[in-house]
Amino acid sequence: MTELRIGDTERESAMSALGEHLSAGRLDLDEYGERTAQVTTAKTRGELGALFADLPQPHPTFGPEPAPTGSESREVANRPLGGVVQQISASLTGVTWVAAIASIAFFHVSAVVIFLPIALSVCFGSFWGKDWRRRDRDRRDRRDRRA
């Protein structure tokens, strides 16, 4: 975590936190100048964290950890609860698509019904990530190869 590179957002957060420490009297103007110069040249979270080691909160805020990739994402998808919830979500989304289309076609229900499966697709897609359905397909492919 300390070796992750930082961007402008993290640098701005550090500058803001240093400004609060200056206004609280924890830093004098010279020390504030030195630390802000170090913030502008910092490349990793560890370098920023070292600038705040002797200061109480506020500290700079960092964005979320990067999403797992490759085998790490498979590990997350293979967790018992995560996998079950993900499968239920995918099933529920598929069933609502079929039900909405059938309701519109056969029962002459208002076309507004189509917004339910769209909303579920968007919600589950944003929660599980863009490849949330692909994980299930990958799991099935591995199972088929073993059989």
C-alpha positions, -999 to 999 in steps of 0.1 A, spaced: 0 0 0 28 25 8 44 20 -26 13 28 -46 17 59 -67 -3 90 -59 -20 115 -82 -31 151 -81 -61 143 -59 -39 129 -32 -15 158 -34 -43 183 -31 -57 164 -1 -22 166 15 -19 203 8 -53 209 24 -44 189 55 -11 208 58 -30 241 55 -52 230 84 -22 222 105 -7 256 97 -39 274 107 -40 253 139 -5 264 148 11 229 146 34 241 118 52 273 113 54 290 79 89 277 71 80 241 79 47 244 60 67 256 30 91 227 33 64 201 36 43 215 7 74 213 -15 79 177 -5 42 170 -13 46 183 -48 76 159 -54 61 129 -36 54 99 -58 40 73 -34 16 70 -5 44 62 18 63 94 10 31 114 17 24 95 49 59 102 62 52 139 60 23 135 85 39 110 109 43 136 136 10 153 131 -25 143 143 -55 142 120 -63 154 94 -40 134 71 -43 131 33 -70 108 21 -62 82 -5 -85 67 -31 -97 32 -28 -72 3 -33 -70 -7 -69 -94 -34 -80 -79 -69 -79 -69 -82 -113 -62 -116 -128 -61 -144 -102 -70 -120 -74 -104 -112 -90 -111 -149 -93 -104 -153 -56 -129 -126 -48 -155 -142 -71 -148 -176 -56 -155 -165 -20 -186 -185 -8 -209 -156 1 -197 -133 -27 -202 -160 -53 -237 -169 -41 -248 -133 -40 -233 -127 -74 -251 -157 -89 -284 -146 -73 -280 -111 -87 -273 -124 -122 -302 -148 -120 -326 -121 -107 -315 -97 -135 -321 -123 -162 -355 -133 -148 -366 -96 -146 -356 -91 -183 -376 -120 -194 -406 -111 -172 -406 -75 -184 -404 -84 -221 -431 -110 -217 -454 -86 -197 -451 -60 -224 -455 -84 -253 -483 -107 -240 -501 -88 -213 -499 -53 -228 -484 -39 -197 -470 -4 -199 -435 -2 -214 -424 15 -182 -418 -20 -168 -387 -23 -188 -370 2 -165 -369 -24 -137 -344 -48 -154 -325 -18 -167 -321 -5 -132 -311 -39 -119 -285 -43 -146 -270 -9 -139 -270 -14 -101 -255 -49 -101 -231 -39 -129 -218 -10 -109 -216 -30 -77 -199 -61 -91 -179 -43 -118 -181 -45 -156 -171 -82 -157 -196 -94 -131 -212 -118 -156 -179 -129 -171 -168 -143 -137 -197 -167 -137 -189 -177 -173 -152 -182 -164 -162 -204 -135 -184 -225 -157 -156 -229 -183 -132 -241 -156 -158 -266 -143 -164 -279 -178 -127 -284 -184 -124 -304 -153 -153 -327 -162 
